[in-house]
Amino acid sequence: MSSWSKSLVKQTRDILDNLPVEVFYFAEKIGHKGVCLQHADGRKGYISLNDCMDDQYTIRSHETDEILADFKNVDALIAADWAVD
């Protein structure tokens, strides 16, 4: 069960399921490598468009590209308290 608001959970699901081009374009335009995510404990990372297209939900550090978390699906990502930032 996510600790995020229902609207943020819905937004997270919508973005990661539907992959709106403008979201990924905007992220790249401001220097990010993918969609920014936040964890309830304060960690931050990103998921690349390629990973989302391959149904891989690997969250990486912005600074080091180190894998912070890896999920089989969006439901697992949300249940682990990750959401779009």
Order of alpha helices (4+ residues) and beta strands (2+ residues): alpha-alpha-beta-beta-alpha-beta-beta-alpha-beta
